[in-house]
Amino acid sequence: MDQIIRWTSPLTELRVVGVDLTTCRVWVSYQQGPRELDVEPVAVALDGEDTVLTVDLTQEQTAAFREGTVKVQVNWVTQEGRRDATVIKSVSVLPNLLEEVKGYGD
């Protein structure tokens, strides 16, 4: 994931290199200034030695971010209770000309 467009509902993938998280409880955290969002992935899959996380954000969640950058980090807890995390990455937040929630029937 390199970018998020505001007011969209992206299904994005994040890759955690060299770690198997398939038996862990996982959270993906987004932070932009005082705004914080923690979500659990809808899917956690192993791809070779890497874990691929699928995150489903809503239109309301992406609309809460301002244009600029948002920090993203993955945290997890193993079945044994050990906690670990990735380094924090920055992702671009891009504008959307249609700034409202839309549905199929709209």
Jmol script that loads the backbone (N, CA, C; Angstrom):
load data "model"
ATOM      1  N   MET A   1       0.852  -1.169   0.000  1.00  0.00           N
ATOM      2  CA  MET A   1       0.000   0.000   0.000  1.00  0.00           C
ATOM      3  C   MET A   1       0.896   1.229   0.000  1.00  0.00           C
ATOM      4  N   ASP A   2       0.767   2.030  -1.039  1.00  0.00           N
ATOM      5  CA  ASP A   2       1.551   3.252  -1.154  1.00  0.00           C
ATOM      6  C   ASP A   2       0.721   4.500  -0.953  1.00  0.00           C
ATOM      7  N   GLN A   3      -0.599   4.355  -1.110  1.00  0.00           N
ATOM      8  CA  GLN A   3      -1.453   5.528  -1.003  1.00  0.00           C
ATOM      9  C   GLN A   3      -2.869   5.146  -0.619  1.00  0.00           C
ATOM     10  N   ILE A   4      -3.571   6.143  -0.078  1.00  0.00           N
ATOM     11  CA  ILE A   4      -4.984   6.028   0.260  1.00  0.00           C
ATOM     12  C   ILE A   4      -5.673   7.234  -0.362  1.00  0.00           C
ATOM     13  N   ILE A   5      -6.758   7.013  -1.070  1.00  0.00           N
ATOM     14  CA  ILE A   5      -7.552   8.119  -1.598  1.00  0.00           C
ATOM     15  C   ILE A   5      -8.726   8.334  -0.647  1.00  0.00           C
ATOM     16  N   ARG A   6      -8.879   9.566  -0.190  1.00  0.00           N
ATOM     17  CA  ARG A   6      -9.957   9.899   0.750  1.00  0.00           C
ATOM     18  C   ARG A   6     -11.320   9.541   0.155  1.00  0.00           C
ATOM     19  N   TRP A   7     -12.284   9.224   1.013  1.00  0.00           N
ATOM     20  CA  TRP A   7     -13.674   8.939   0.656  1.00  0.00           C
ATOM     21  C   TRP A   7     -13.832   7.657  -0.159  1.00  0.00           C
ATOM     22  N   THR A   8     -12.822   6.783  -0.165  1.00  0.00           N
ATOM     23  CA  THR A   8     -12.954   5.498  -0.856  1.00  0.00           C
ATOM     24  C   THR A   8     -12.997   4.378   0.177  1.00  0.00           C
ATOM     25  N   SER A   9     -13.322   3.188  -0.280  1.00  0.00           N
ATOM     26  CA  SER A   9     -13.352   2.016   0.617  1.00  0.00           C
ATOM     27  C   SER A   9     -12.390   0.962   0.060  1.00  0.00           C
ATOM     28  N   PRO A  10     -11.088   1.218   0.198  1.00  0.00           N
ATOM     29  CA  PRO A  10     -10.108   0.322  -0.414  1.00  0.00           C
ATOM     30  C   PRO A  10      -9.952  -0.986   0.345  1.00  0.00           C
ATOM     31  N   LEU A  11      -9.727  -2.031  -0.415  1.00  0.00           N
ATOM     32  CA  LEU A  11      -9.317  -3.323   0.119  1.00  0.00           C
ATOM     33  C   LEU A  11      -7.825  -3.400  -0.199  1.00  0.00           C
ATOM     34  N   THR A  12      -6.980  -3.178   0.808  1.00  0.00           N
ATOM     35  CA  THR A  12      -5.544  -3.066   0.567  1.00  0.00           C
ATOM     36  C   THR A  12      -4.781  -4.229   1.188  1.00  0.00           C
ATOM     37  N   GLU A  13      -3.606  -4.473   0.638  1.00  0.00           N
ATOM     38  CA  GLU A  13      -2.738  -5.528   1.154  1.00  0.00           C
ATOM     39  C   GLU A  13      -1.469  -4.918   1.721  1.00  0.00           C
ATOM     40  N   LEU A  14      -1.054  -5.456   2.862  1.00  0.00           N
ATOM     41  CA  LEU A  14       0.217  -5.091   3.472  1.00  0.00           C
ATOM     42  C   LEU A  14       1.032  -6.370   3.620  1.00  0.00           C
ATOM     43  N   ARG A  15       2.316  -6.273   3.382  1.00  0.00           N
ATOM     44  CA  ARG A  15       3.196  -7.443   3.459  1.00  0.00           C
ATOM     45  C   ARG A  15       4.143  -7.269   4.646  1.00  0.00           C
ATOM     46  N   VAL A  16       4.167  -8.272   5.529  1.00  0.00           N
ATOM     47  CA  VAL A  16       5.120  -8.313   6.633  1.00  0.00           C
ATOM     48  C   VAL A  16       6.166  -9.352   6.244  1.00  0.00           C
ATOM     49  N   VAL A  17       7.364  -8.887   5.958  1.00  0.00           N
ATOM     50  CA  VAL A  17       8.417  -9.725   5.390  1.00  0.00           C
ATOM     51  C   VAL A  17       9.055 -10.620   6.450  1.00  0.00           C
ATOM     52  N   GLY A  18       9.142 -11.912   6.125  1.00  0.00           N
ATOM     53  CA  GLY A  18       9.884 -12.866   6.946  1.00  0.00           C
ATOM     54  C   GLY A  18       9.228 -13.290   8.239  1.00  0.00           C
ATOM     55  N   VAL A  19       7.923 -13.033   8.383  1.00  0.00           N
ATOM     56  CA  VAL A  19       7.218 -13.373   9.623  1.00  0.00           C
ATOM     57  C   VAL A  19       5.912 -14.078   9.276  1.00  0.00           C
ATOM     58  N   ASP A  20       5.623 -15.179   9.972  1.00  0.00           N
ATOM     59  CA  ASP A  20       4.361 -15.891   9.816  1.00  0.00           C
ATOM     60  C   ASP A  20       3.405 -15.430  10.908  1.00  0.00           C
ATOM     61  N   LEU A  21       2.385 -14.683  10.528  1.00  0.00           N
ATOM     62  CA  LEU A  21       1.413 -14.157  11.487  1.00  0.00           C
ATOM     63  C   LEU A  21       0.077 -14.888  11.440  1.00  0.00           C
ATOM     64  N   THR A  22       0.026 -16.034  10.767  1.00  0.00           N
ATOM     65  CA  THR A  22      -1.249 -16.714  10.558  1.00  0.00           C
ATOM     66  C   THR A  22      -1.874 -17.238  11.845  1.00  0.00           C
ATOM     67  N   THR A  23      -1.090 -17.409  12.903  1.00  0.00           N
ATOM     68  CA  THR A  23      -1.658 -17.879  14.166  1.00  0.00           C
ATOM     69  C   THR A  23      -1.697 -16.770  15.216  1.00  0.00           C
ATOM     70  N   CYS A  24      -1.473 -15.524  14.798  1.00  0.00           N
ATOM     71  CA  CYS A  24      -1.418 -14.387  15.720  1.00  0.00           C
ATOM     72  C   CYS A  24      -2.675 -13.537  15.631  1.00  0.00           C
ATOM     73  N   ARG A  25      -2.893 -12.728  16.645  1.00  0.00           N
ATOM     74  CA  ARG A  25      -3.913 -11.680  16.575  1.00  0.00           C
ATOM     75  C   ARG A  25      -3.200 -10.437  16.056  1.00  0.00           C
ATOM     76  N   VAL A  26      -3.746  -9.817  15.015  1.00  0.00           N
ATOM     77  CA  VAL A  26      -3.050  -8.756  14.289  1.00  0.00           C
ATOM     78  C   VAL A  26      -3.908  -7.493  14.221  1.00  0.00           C
ATOM     79  N   TRP A  27      -3.248  -6.334  14.361  1.00  0.00           N
ATOM     80  CA  TRP A  27      -3.894  -5.033  14.203  1.00  0.00           C
ATOM     81  C   TRP A  27      -3.059  -4.182  13.257  1.00  0.00           C
ATOM     82  N   VAL A  28      -3.727  -3.416  12.424  1.00  0.00           N
ATOM     83  CA  VAL A  28      -3.063  -2.426  11.583  1.00  0.00           C
ATOM     84  C   VAL A  28      -3.489  -1.064  12.111  1.00  0.00           C
ATOM     85  N   SER A  29      -2.499  -0.252  12.457  1.00  0.00           N
ATOM     86  CA  SER A  29      -2.764   1.058  13.048  1.00  0.00           C
ATOM     87  C   SER A  29      -2.408   2.164  12.071  1.00  0.00           C
ATOM     88  N   TYR A  30      -3.298   3.148  11.992  1.00  0.00           N
ATOM     89  CA  TYR A  30      -3.099   4.326  11.166  1.00  0.00           C
ATOM     90  C   TYR A  30      -3.106   5.526  12.100  1.00  0.00           C
ATOM     91  N   GLN A  31      -2.170   6.460  11.894  1.00  0.00           N
ATOM     92  CA  GLN A  31      -2.135   7.659  12.725  1.00  0.00           C
ATOM     93  C   GLN A  31      -1.778   8.861  11.866  1.00  0.00           C
ATOM     94  N   GLN A  32      -2.558   9.910  12.066  1.00  0.00           N
ATOM     95  CA  GLN A  32      -2.297  11.174  11.387  1.00  0.00           C
ATOM     96  C   GLN A  32      -2.642  12.267  12.384  1.00  0.00           C
ATOM     97  N   GLY A  33      -1.624  12.881  12.960  1.00  0.00           N
ATOM     98  CA  GLY A  33      -1.862  13.861  14.019  1.00  0.00           C
ATOM     99  C   GLY A  33      -2.611  13.192  15.160  1.00  0.00           C
ATOM    100  N   PRO A  34      -3.707  13.804  15.624  1.00  0.00           N
ATOM    101  CA  PRO A  34      -4.458  13.201  16.728  1.00  0.00           C
ATOM    102  C   PRO A  34      -5.381  12.063  16.288  1.00  0.00           C
ATOM    103  N   ARG A  35      -5.559  11.877  14.982  1.00  0.00           N
ATOM    104  CA  ARG A  35      -6.450  10.824  14.491  1.00  0.00           C
ATOM    105  C   ARG A  35      -5.748   9.475  14.563  1.00  0.00           C
ATOM    106  N   GLU A  36      -6.414   8.522  15.184  1.00  0.00           N
ATOM    107  CA  GLU A  36      -5.879   7.161  15.265  1.00  0.00           C
ATOM    108  C   GLU A  36      -6.963   6.176  14.862  1.00  0.00           C
ATOM    109  N   LEU A  37      -6.561   5.157  14.126  1.00  0.00           N
ATOM    110  CA  LEU A  37      -7.482   4.123  13.672  1.00  0.00           C
ATOM    111  C   LEU A  37      -6.769   2.784  13.770  1.00  0.00           C
ATOM    112  N   ASP A  38      -7.351   1.845  14.505  1.00  0.00           N
ATOM    113  CA  ASP A  38      -6.815   0.489  14.634  1.00  0.00           C
ATOM    114  C   ASP A  38      -7.842  -0.468  14.057  1.00  0.00           C
ATOM    115  N   VAL A  39      -7.412  -1.279  13.078  1.00  0.00           N
ATOM    116  CA  VAL A  39      -8.314  -2.244  12.463  1.00  0.00           C
ATOM    117  C   VAL A  39      -7.646  -3.613  12.418  1.00  0.00           C
ATOM    118  N   GLU A  40      -8.473  -4.641  12.504  1.00  0.00           N
ATOM    119  CA  GLU A  40      -7.968  -5.989  12.322  1.00  0.00           C
ATOM    120  C   GLU A  40      -8.144  -6.370  10.859  1.00  0.00           C
ATOM    121  N   PRO A  41      -7.153  -7.031  10.283  1.00  0.00           N
ATOM    122  CA  PRO A  41      -7.269  -7.421   8.878  1.00  0.00           C
ATOM    123  C   PRO A  41      -8.412  -8.408   8.671  1.00  0.00           C
ATOM    124  N   VAL A  42      -9.004  -8.372   7.464  1.00  0.00           N
ATOM    125  CA  VAL A  42     -10.065  -9.321   7.132  1.00  0.00           C
ATOM    126  C   VAL A  42      -9.477 -10.651   6.669  1.00  0.00           C
ATOM    127  N   ALA A  43      -8.191 -10.648   6.320  1.00  0.00           N
ATOM    128  CA  ALA A  43      -7.518 -11.888   5.929  1.00  0.00           C
ATOM    129  C   ALA A  43      -6.039 -11.795   6.290  1.00  0.00           C
ATOM    130  N   VAL A  44      -5.501 -12.935   6.733  1.00  0.00           N
ATOM    131  CA  VAL A  44      -4.074 -13.065   7.043  1.00  0.00           C
ATOM    132  C   VAL A  44      -3.604 -14.329   6.345  1.00  0.00           C
ATOM    133  N   ALA A  45      -2.692 -14.189   5.376  1.00  0.00           N
ATOM    134  CA  ALA A  45      -2.260 -15.340   4.572  1.00  0.00           C
ATOM    135  C   ALA A  45      -0.743 -15.381   4.473  1.00  0.00           C
ATOM    136  N   LEU A  46      -0.226 -16.579   4.395  1.00  0.00           N
ATOM    137  CA  LEU A  46       1.211 -16.779   4.236  1.00  0.00           C
ATOM    138  C   LEU A  46       1.542 -16.870   2.754  1.00  0.00           C
ATOM    139  N   ASP A  47       2.567 -16.116   2.334  1.00  0.00           N
ATOM    140  CA  ASP A  47       3.059 -16.127   0.962  1.00  0.00           C
ATOM    141  C   ASP A  47       4.556 -16.371   1.041  1.00  0.00           C
ATOM    142  N   GLY A  48       4.942 -17.636   0.934  1.00  0.00           N
ATOM    143  CA  GLY A  48       6.349 -17.990   1.149  1.00  0.00           C
ATOM    144  C   GLY A  48       6.685 -17.787   2.614  1.00  0.00           C
ATOM    145  N   GLU A  49       7.651 -16.917   2.905  1.00  0.00           N
ATOM    146  CA  GLU A  49       8.025 -16.614   4.289  1.00  0.00           C
ATOM    147  C   GLU A  49       7.409 -15.306   4.776  1.00  0.00           C
ATOM    148  N   ASP A  50       6.591 -14.679   3.955  1.00  0.00           N
ATOM    149  CA  ASP A  50       5.974 -13.398   4.302  1.00  0.00           C
ATOM    150  C   ASP A  50       4.498 -13.580   4.628  1.00  0.00           C
ATOM    151  N   THR A  51       3.973 -12.650   5.410  1.00  0.00           N
ATOM    152  CA  THR A  51       2.542 -12.620   5.682  1.00  0.00           C
ATOM    153  C   THR A  51       1.917 -11.485   4.892  1.00  0.00           C
ATOM    154  N   VAL A  52       0.816 -11.775   4.227  1.00  0.00           N
ATOM    155  CA  VAL A  52       0.062 -10.762   3.499  1.00  0.00           C
ATOM    156  C   VAL A  52      -1.224 -10.506   4.274  1.00  0.00           C
ATOM    157  N   LEU A  53      -1.418  -9.246   4.681  1.00  0.00           N
ATOM    158  CA  LEU A  53      -2.598  -8.839   5.425  1.00  0.00           C
ATOM    159  C   LEU A  53      -3.531  -8.089   4.483  1.00  0.00           C
ATOM    160  N   THR A  54      -4.807  -8.415   4.522  1.00  0.00           N
ATOM    161  CA  THR A  54      -5.798  -7.694   3.733  1.00  0.00           C
ATOM    162  C   THR A  54      -6.624  -6.844   4.692  1.00  0.00           C
ATOM    163  N   VAL A  55      -6.639  -5.536   4.433  1.00  0.00           N
ATOM    164  CA  VAL A  55      -7.341  -4.583   5.292  1.00  0.00           C
ATOM    165  C   VAL A  55      -8.458  -3.941   4.482  1.00  0.00           C
ATOM    166  N   ASP A  56      -9.642  -3.856   5.086  1.00  0.00           N
ATOM    167  CA  ASP A  56     -10.824  -3.293   4.443  1.00  0.00           C
ATOM    168  C   ASP A  56     -11.207  -2.009   5.174  1.00  0.00           C
ATOM    169  N   LEU A  57     -10.918  -0.849   4.550  1.00  0.00           N
ATOM    170  CA  LEU A  57     -11.274   0.429   5.148  1.00  0.00           C
ATOM    171  C   LEU A  57     -12.597   0.927   4.558  1.00  0.00           C
ATOM    172  N   THR A  58     -13.355   1.672   5.351  1.00  0.00           N
ATOM    173  CA  THR A  58     -14.627   2.223   4.895  1.00  0.00           C
ATOM    174  C   THR A  58     -14.423   3.635   4.335  1.00  0.00           C
ATOM    175  N   GLN A  59     -15.443   4.132   3.638  1.00  0.00           N
ATOM    176  CA  GLN A  59     -15.409   5.500   3.134  1.00  0.00           C
ATOM    177  C   GLN A  59     -15.261   6.497   4.288  1.00  0.00           C
ATOM    178  N   GLU A  60     -15.962   6.239   5.376  1.00  0.00           N
ATOM    179  CA  GLU A  60     -15.890   7.127   6.540  1.00  0.00           C
ATOM    180  C   GLU A  60     -14.490   7.129   7.147  1.00  0.00           C
ATOM    181  N   GLN A  61     -13.851   5.968   7.190  1.00  0.00           N
ATOM    182  CA  GLN A  61     -12.504   5.890   7.763  1.00  0.00           C
ATOM    183  C   GLN A  61     -11.487   6.657   6.916  1.00  0.00           C
ATOM    184  N   THR A  62     -11.537   6.496   5.593  1.00  0.00           N
ATOM    185  CA  THR A  62     -10.567   7.203   4.753  1.00  0.00           C
ATOM    186  C   THR A  62     -10.873   8.698   4.685  1.00  0.00           C
ATOM    187  N   ALA A  63     -12.150   9.073   4.823  1.00  0.00           N
ATOM    188  CA  ALA A  63     -12.525  10.488   4.810  1.00  0.00           C
ATOM    189  C   ALA A  63     -11.981  11.225   6.031  1.00  0.00           C
ATOM    190  N   ALA A  64     -11.744  10.511   7.117  1.00  0.00           N
ATOM    191  CA  ALA A  64     -11.240  11.135   8.343  1.00  0.00           C
ATOM    192  C   ALA A  64      -9.788  11.595   8.221  1.00  0.00           C
ATOM    193  N   PHE A  65      -9.060  11.087   7.226  1.00  0.00           N
ATOM    194  CA  PHE A  65      -7.680  11.500   7.036  1.00  0.00           C
ATOM    195  C   PHE A  65      -7.618  12.771   6.187  1.00  0.00           C
ATOM    196  N   ARG A  66      -6.663  13.637   6.506  1.00  0.00           N
ATOM    197  CA  ARG A  66      -6.395  14.826   5.699  1.00  0.00           C
ATOM    198  C   ARG A  66      -5.449  14.450   4.572  1.00  0.00           C
ATOM    199  N   GLU A  67      -5.409  15.259   3.533  1.00  0.00           N
ATOM    200  CA  GLU A  67      -4.404  15.068   2.493  1.00  0.00           C
ATOM    201  C   GLU A  67      -3.030  15.209   3.126  1.00  0.00           C
ATOM    202  N   GLY A  68      -2.078  14.424   2.634  1.00  0.00           N
ATOM    203  CA  GLY A  68      -0.722  14.452   3.176  1.00  0.00           C
ATOM    204  C   GLY A  68      -0.209  13.046   3.367  1.00  0.00           C
ATOM    205  N   THR A  69       0.226  12.739   4.580  1.00  0.00           N
ATOM    206  CA  THR A  69       0.697  11.386   4.868  1.00  0.00           C
ATOM    207  C   THR A  69       0.041  10.871   6.140  1.00  0.00           C
ATOM    208  N   VAL A  70      -0.060   9.555   6.209  1.00  0.00           N
ATOM    209  CA  VAL A  70      -0.549   8.877   7.398  1.00  0.00           C
ATOM    210  C   VAL A  70       0.482   7.809   7.755  1.00  0.00           C
ATOM    211  N   LYS A  71       0.726   7.628   9.048  1.00  0.00           N
ATOM    212  CA  LYS A  71       1.648   6.594   9.501  1.00  0.00           C
ATOM    213  C   LYS A  71       0.892   5.273   9.626  1.00  0.00           C
ATOM    214  N   VAL A  72       1.545   4.177   9.225  1.00  0.00           N
ATOM    215  CA  VAL A  72       0.931   2.849   9.282  1.00  0.00           C
ATOM    216  C   VAL A  72       1.899   1.896   9.973  1.00  0.00           C
ATOM    217  N   GLN A  73       1.367   1.077  10.885  1.00  0.00           N
ATOM    218  CA  GLN A  73       2.182   0.088  11.594  1.00  0.00           C
ATOM    219  C   GLN A  73       1.344  -1.152  11.873  1.00  0.00           C
ATOM    220  N   VAL A  74       1.983  -2.318  11.811  1.00  0.00           N
ATOM    221  CA  VAL A  74       1.332  -3.590  12.133  1.00  0.00           C
ATOM    222  C   VAL A  74       1.833  -4.050  13.496  1.00  0.00           C
ATOM    223  N   ASN A  75       0.895  -4.398  14.377  1.00  0.00           N
ATOM    224  CA  ASN A  75       1.205  -4.985  15.682  1.00  0.00           C
ATOM    225  C   ASN A  75       0.564  -6.360  15.744  1.00  0.00           C
ATOM    226  N   TRP A  76       1.178  -7.272  16.506  1.00  0.00           N
ATOM    227  CA  TRP A  76       0.581  -8.587  16.670  1.00  0.00           C
ATOM    228  C   TRP A  76       0.963  -9.183  18.014  1.00  0.00           C
ATOM    229  N   VAL A  77       0.109 -10.123  18.443  1.00  0.00           N
ATOM    230  CA  VAL A  77       0.344 -10.875  19.674  1.00  0.00           C
ATOM    231  C   VAL A  77       0.256 -12.354  19.331  1.00  0.00           C
ATOM    232  N   THR A  78       1.270 -13.111  19.763  1.00  0.00           N
ATOM    233  CA  THR A  78       1.292 -14.550  19.502  1.00  0.00           C
ATOM    234  C   THR A  78       0.372 -15.280  20.483  1.00  0.00           C
ATOM    235  N   GLN A  79       0.124 -16.536  20.218  1.00  0.00           N
ATOM    236  CA  GLN A  79      -0.692 -17.355  21.117  1.00  0.00           C
ATOM    237  C   GLN A  79      -0.053 -17.473  22.493  1.00  0.00           C
ATOM    238  N   GLU A  80       1.266 -17.300  22.559  1.00  0.00           N
ATOM    239  CA  GLU A  80       1.984 -17.360  23.836  1.00  0.00           C
ATOM    240  C   GLU A  80       1.969 -16.020  24.572  1.00  0.00           C
ATOM    241  N   GLY A  81       1.355 -15.003  23.955  1.00  0.00           N
ATOM    242  CA  GLY A  81       1.241 -13.705  24.605  1.00  0.00           C
ATOM    243  C   GLY A  81       2.379 -12.748  24.311  1.00  0.00           C
ATOM    244  N   ARG A  82       3.265 -13.084  23.381  1.00  0.00           N
ATOM    245  CA  ARG A  82       4.366 -12.187  23.021  1.00  0.00           C
ATOM    246  C   ARG A  82       3.881 -11.187  21.978  1.00  0.00           C
ATOM    247  N   ARG A  83       4.270  -9.933  22.161  1.00  0.00           N
ATOM    248  CA  ARG A  83       3.841  -8.869  21.245  1.00  0.00           C
ATOM    249  C   ARG A  83       5.035  -8.344  20.451  1.00  0.00           C
ATOM    250  N   ASP A  84       4.782  -8.036  19.182  1.00  0.00           N
ATOM    251  CA  ASP A  84       5.813  -7.464  18.321  1.00  0.00           C
ATOM    252  C   ASP A  84       5.146  -6.504  17.352  1.00  0.00           C
ATOM    253  N   ALA A  85       5.957  -5.783  16.580  1.00  0.00           N
ATOM    254  CA  ALA A  85       5.428  -4.797  15.640  1.00  0.00           C
ATOM    255  C   ALA A  85       6.423  -4.561  14.518  1.00  0.00           C
ATOM    256  N   THR A  86       5.919  -4.015  13.423  1.00  0.00           N
ATOM    257  CA  THR A  86       6.771  -3.599  12.318  1.00  0.00           C
ATOM    258  C   THR A  86       7.273  -2.182  12.593  1.00  0.00           C
ATOM    259  N   VAL A  87       8.199  -1.736  11.778  1.00  0.00           N
ATOM    260  CA  VAL A  87       8.571  -0.326  11.817  1.00  0.00           C
ATOM    261  C   VAL A  87       7.413   0.472  11.226  1.00  0.00           C
ATOM    262  N   ILE A  88       7.348   1.743  11.542  1.00  0.00           N
ATOM    263  CA  ILE A  88       6.284   2.606  11.045  1.00  0.00           C
ATOM    264  C   ILE A  88       6.629   3.060   9.628  1.00  0.00           C
ATOM    265  N   LYS A  89       5.656   2.971   8.752  1.00  0.00           N
ATOM    266  CA  LYS A  89       5.799   3.437   7.365  1.00  0.00           C
ATOM    267  C   LYS A  89       4.872   4.627   7.148  1.00  0.00           C
ATOM    268  N   SER A  90       5.195   5.462   6.181  1.00  0.00           N
ATOM    269  CA  SER A  90       4.330   6.578   5.805  1.00  0.00           C
ATOM    270  C   SER A  90       3.661   6.270   4.478  1.00  0.00           C
ATOM    271  N   VAL A  91       2.366   6.569   4.405  1.00  0.00           N
ATOM    272  CA  VAL A  91       1.569   6.342   3.203  1.00  0.00           C
ATOM    273  C   VAL A  91       0.935   7.671   2.811  1.00  0.00           C
ATOM    274  N   SER A  92       0.906   7.963   1.520  1.00  0.00           N
ATOM    275  CA  SER A  92       0.304   9.200   1.031  1.00  0.00           C
ATOM    276  C   SER A  92      -1.217   9.125   1.104  1.00  0.00           C
ATOM    277  N   VAL A  93      -1.837  10.227   1.516  1.00  0.00           N
ATOM    278  CA  VAL A  93      -3.283  10.362   1.495  1.00  0.00           C
ATOM    279  C   VAL A  93      -3.607  11.377   0.407  1.00  0.00           C
ATOM    280  N   LEU A  94      -4.356  10.929  -0.586  1.00  0.00           N
ATOM    281  CA  LEU A  94      -4.663  11.746  -1.755  1.00  0.00           C
ATOM    282  C   LEU A  94      -6.097  12.261  -1.704  1.00  0.00           C
ATOM    283  N   PRO A  95      -6.371  13.379  -2.380  1.00  0.00           N
ATOM    284  CA  PRO A  95      -7.721  13.950  -2.354  1.00  0.00           C
ATOM    285  C   PRO A  95      -8.694  13.178  -3.237  1.00  0.00           C
ATOM    286  N   ASN A  96      -9.961  13.464  -3.026  1.00  0.00           N
ATOM    287  CA  ASN A  96     -11.030  12.930  -3.857  1.00  0.00           C
ATOM    288  C   ASN A  96     -11.955  14.101  -4.196  1.00  0.00           C
ATOM    289  N   LEU A  97     -12.297  14.276  -5.450  1.00  0.00           N
ATOM    290  CA  LEU A  97     -13.167  15.382  -5.856  1.00  0.00           C
ATOM    291  C   LEU A  97     -14.608  15.186  -5.396  1.00  0.00           C
ATOM    292  N   LEU A  98     -15.017  13.934  -5.143  1.00  0.00           N
ATOM    293  CA  LEU A  98     -16.371  13.634  -4.686  1.00  0.00           C
ATOM    294  C   LEU A  98     -16.305  13.352  -3.188  1.00  0.00           C
ATOM    295  N   GLU A  99     -16.477  14.378  -2.386  1.00  0.00           N
ATOM    296  CA  GLU A  99     -16.266  14.290  -0.937  1.00  0.00           C
ATOM    297  C   GLU A  99     -17.558  13.993  -0.184  1.00  0.00           C
ATOM    298  N   GLU A 100     -18.076  12.807  -0.391  1.00  0.00           N
ATOM    299  CA  GLU A 100     -19.231  12.329   0.358  1.00  0.00           C
ATOM    300  C   GLU A 100     -19.327  10.821   0.220  1.00  0.00           C
ATOM    301  N   VAL A 101     -20.003  10.214   1.178  1.00  0.00           N
ATOM    302  CA  VAL A 101     -20.209   8.768   1.126  1.00  0.00           C
ATOM    303  C   VAL A 101     -21.187   8.463  -0.004  1.00  0.00           C
ATOM    304  N   LYS A 102     -20.846   7.483  -0.822  1.00  0.00           N
ATOM    305  CA  LYS A 102     -21.696   7.093  -1.938  1.00  0.00           C
ATOM    306  C   LYS A 102     -21.963   5.595  -1.880  1.00  0.00           C
ATOM    307  N   GLY A 103     -23.160   5.207  -2.305  1.00  0.00           N
ATOM    308  CA  GLY A 103     -23.528   3.805  -2.411  1.00  0.00           C
ATOM    309  C   GLY A 103     -23.921   3.482  -3.827  1.00  0.00           C
ATOM    310  N   TYR A 104     -24.150   2.225  -4.100  1.00  0.00           N
ATOM    311  CA  TYR A 104     -24.490   1.764  -5.456  1.00  0.00           C
ATOM    312  C   TYR A 104     -25.767   2.407  -5.962  1.00  0.00           C
ATOM    313  N   GLY A 105     -26.736   2.592  -5.084  1.00  0.00           N
ATOM    314  CA  GLY A 105     -28.029   3.136  -5.480  1.00  0.00           C
ATOM    315  C   GLY A 105     -28.090   4.654  -5.522  1.00  0.00           C
ATOM    316  N   ASP A 106     -26.997   5.341  -5.200  1.00  0.00           N
ATOM    317  CA  ASP A 106     -26.989   6.815  -5.174  1.00  0.00           C
ATOM    318  C   ASP A 106     -26.889   7.416  -6.555  1.00  0.00           C
TER     319      ASP A 106
END
end "model"
wireframe off; spacefill off
backbone 0.3
color backbone group
